[in-house]
Amino acid sequence: MRDIRLTRAAERDIGDIERFSAAEFGSAATFEYLTGLHEAMAHLRNFPGLGVPRDDLKPDVRSLRYASHRIYYRPMPRGILIQRILHYARQVRREMLDDR
């Protein structure tokens, strides 16, 4: 089975999304959004080539848009590494993507 690993930054991103969504949209909408986000990550685990190559940021980095966010990830031999989950309008810089 292929794995999904998240960096500490990606884990913080999910927490930030959860807090913002709960305050702005309520718990039911937050649950639905996060469920869809986790489903998108599981889909990437099974189809890692699905996202758009983002070699402009770092080699082997790809991104996939999910609703208002983009999932930045790197395919790995045994699955994927989710590096960040950022709002789609956010300007992403190379130094924001780390493997830790």
C-alpha positions as CSV (number, residue, x, y, z in Angstrom):
1,M,0.0,0.0,0.0
2,R,1.3,3.4,-0.9
3,D,1.7,6.0,2.0
4,I,0.8,9.6,2.4
5,R,3.3,11.5,4.5
6,L,2.8,15.2,5.5
7,T,5.5,17.7,6.5
8,R,5.0,19.6,9.7
9,A,4.2,22.6,7.6
10,A,1.4,20.7,5.8
11,E,0.0,19.5,9.2
12,R,-0.1,23.1,10.3
13,D,-1.8,24.1,7.1
14,I,-4.6,21.6,7.7
15,G,-5.0,23.0,11.3
16,D,-5.1,26.5,9.9
17,I,-7.7,25.5,7.3
18,E,-9.8,23.8,10.0
19,R,-9.7,26.8,12.4
20,F,-10.5,29.4,9.6
21,S,-13.2,27.2,8.1
22,A,-14.9,26.5,11.4
23,A,-15.0,30.2,12.3
24,E,-16.2,31.4,8.9
25,F,-18.4,28.5,7.7
26,G,-19.3,26.3,10.7
27,S,-18.5,22.8,11.7
28,A,-20.6,20.9,9.1
29,A,-19.0,22.8,6.2
30,T,-15.5,22.4,7.8
31,F,-16.0,18.6,8.1
32,E,-17.2,18.4,4.5
33,Y,-14.2,20.4,3.2
34,L,-11.6,18.5,5.2
35,T,-13.1,15.2,4.2
36,G,-12.9,16.2,0.5
37,L,-9.3,17.4,1.1
38,H,-8.3,14.0,2.6
39,E,-10.0,12.2,-0.3
40,A,-8.0,14.3,-2.8
41,M,-4.8,13.4,-1.0
42,A,-5.8,9.7,-1.1
43,H,-6.5,10.0,-4.8
44,L,-3.0,11.5,-5.3
45,R,-1.5,8.6,-3.4
46,N,-3.0,6.2,-5.9
47,F,-2.3,8.5,-9.0
48,P,0.8,10.6,-8.1
49,G,1.2,11.9,-11.7
50,L,-2.2,13.6,-11.6
51,G,-1.0,17.0,-10.4
52,V,0.7,19.7,-12.5
53,P,4.5,19.7,-12.5
54,R,5.9,22.6,-10.5
55,D,9.6,22.4,-11.4
56,D,9.6,26.2,-11.2
57,L,9.4,25.8,-7.5
58,K,11.5,22.7,-7.0
59,P,12.3,19.6,-9.0
60,D,9.7,16.8,-8.7
61,V,7.1,19.0,-7.0
62,R,3.6,18.8,-8.3
63,S,0.4,20.6,-7.3
64,L,-3.3,19.7,-7.5
65,R,-6.1,22.2,-6.9
66,Y,-8.7,21.2,-4.4
67,A,-11.5,23.8,-4.1
68,S,-9.9,26.9,-2.6
69,H,-6.5,25.3,-2.0
70,R,-3.6,23.7,-3.8
71,I,-1.9,20.6,-2.5
72,Y,1.9,20.8,-3.1
73,Y,3.4,17.3,-3.0
74,R,6.3,15.2,-4.2
75,P,5.9,11.6,-5.4
76,M,8.0,9.2,-3.4
77,P,8.9,5.6,-4.1
78,R,6.3,4.3,-1.6
79,G,3.7,7.1,-2.0
80,I,3.6,10.8,-1.7
81,L,4.9,13.6,0.5
82,I,2.5,16.4,1.0
83,Q,4.7,19.5,1.5
84,R,2.1,22.3,1.8
85,I,-1.6,22.9,1.4
86,L,-2.1,26.6,0.6
87,H,-4.9,28.9,-0.7
88,Y,-4.9,28.9,-4.5
89,A,-4.3,32.7,-4.7
90,R,-1.3,32.6,-2.4
91,Q,2.1,33.4,-4.0
92,V,4.2,30.3,-3.3
93,R,8.0,30.6,-3.0
94,R,10.5,27.9,-3.3
95,E,11.6,28.2,0.4
96,M,8.0,27.4,1.5
97,L,8.3,23.8,0.2
98,D,10.4,21.7,2.6
99,D,10.5,17.9,3.2
100,R,10.5,18.2,7.0
